[in-house]
Amino acid sequence: MPAFVEMIVQKIAEAAPIENSVSDFVAGVLENTANKLSRFEQRPEDGETTIENIA
C-alpha cells in the first residue's frame, strides 16, 4: 500500500508544473481579453452613452 501512495504523490508532483503552466496561460488570456475590451470602452466624458449610463 505505501508504494501505491508514493506513486500517487509522484504523479501529483509531476502534474503540478502543468497546472502552473495552464494557470499562467489562462491568466494571460484573461489579461489580454481585458486589455482588448478596455480599448472599446466608451468614456462618459466623451459624451457617449455607456451601459452604465443606460441602467
C-alpha positions as CSV (number, residue, x, y, z in Angstrom):
1,M,0.0,0.0,0.0
2,P,2.8,2.6,0.8
3,A,4.1,2.1,-2.8
4,F,0.7,2.9,-4.2
5,V,0.5,6.1,-2.1
6,E,4.1,7.0,-3.2
7,M,3.1,6.6,-6.8
8,I,0.1,8.8,-6.4
9,V,2.2,11.5,-4.7
10,Q,4.7,11.3,-7.5
11,K,2.0,11.7,-10.2
12,I,0.6,14.7,-8.4
13,A,4.1,16.3,-8.2
14,E,4.6,15.6,-11.9
15,A,1.3,17.3,-12.7
16,A,2.0,20.4,-10.7
17,P,4.1,22.2,-13.3
18,I,1.4,21.5,-15.9
19,E,-1.2,23.1,-13.6
20,N,1.1,26.2,-13.1
21,S,1.6,26.5,-16.9
22,V,-2.1,26.3,-17.5
23,S,-2.8,28.8,-14.8
24,D,-0.3,31.2,-16.3
25,F,-1.8,30.7,-19.8
26,V,-5.3,31.3,-18.6
27,A,-4.2,34.4,-16.6
28,G,-2.5,35.7,-19.8
29,V,-5.6,35.1,-21.9
30,L,-7.8,36.9,-19.4
31,E,-5.4,39.9,-19.1
32,N,-5.3,40.2,-22.9
33,T,-9.0,40.0,-23.2
34,A,-9.5,42.7,-20.5
35,N,-7.0,44.9,-22.3
36,K,-8.8,44.5,-25.7
37,L,-12.2,45.1,-24.1
38,S,-10.9,48.3,-22.3
39,R,-10.0,49.7,-25.8
40,F,-13.6,49.5,-26.8
41,E,-14.9,51.0,-23.5
42,Q,-16.8,54.2,-24.2
43,R,-15.9,57.1,-21.9
44,P,-18.8,59.2,-20.4
45,E,-16.7,62.4,-20.7
46,D,-16.7,61.9,-24.5
47,G,-20.5,62.5,-24.4
48,E,-21.1,58.9,-25.5
49,T,-23.7,56.7,-23.8
50,T,-22.4,53.7,-21.9
51,I,-24.1,50.7,-20.5
52,E,-23.7,52.2,-17.0
53,N,-25.5,55.4,-18.1
54,I,-28.4,53.4,-19.6
55,A,-29.0,51.4,-16.4
